[in-house]
Amino acid sequence: VVMADVAGKGLNSVVYTAMTKFILRAYALEDSEPACSLQRLNDALYACTPFELFVTLVYGILDTGTRTFTYANAGHEHPLLRHESTGEARLLDVTGAAIALQRGSVYETREIALESGDVLVFYTDGVTDAGSGRDRLGQERLLELLAVCGAASPDEFVTSAMSLAQDYAGGRLADDAALLAIKAL
């Protein structure tokens, strides 16, 4: 599972998005441990991208056999986790700096145990930054929505969250917005 956001707009961002995707894929095939893959990706992109470019990214492995999610987060928005048994929703950790900011960045891998009905949510800042001034959707409101609507299907949650972001933005999101929800069976 990967959710990422490349700084900037236009053709340059598209090129670096593709580079990030394919370099990460190559490193993950060699060693799927998330922190190792992100460290190698960081150093590769640092060496070949302009200084103003950086990437925030969550990379994780969802193992349906062991019911675990193992991830590293390079400065990206905090993924959300809702536990079906309690209805509580919480933020997962950021485990390192954004990609390509500095050579030698170190990342930590975290592992989360999942139970039936638990929901993982990944998103870009275009969702939480929806709105203007101090009136933005924000992580807290997204967490509240997950706590209330997390028992719904992932598609229903995503539809509700994107609708809420559109409402905060007055129908026009200012930034790219991506949202992914995964429910453990």
Helices and strands as residue ranges (DSSP letters): E 2-6, H 11-30, H 34-48, E 55-63, E 68-74, E 80-82, E 89-91, E 110-113, E 119-123, H 125-128, E 131-132, E 135-136, H 138-149, H 154-168, E 179-183
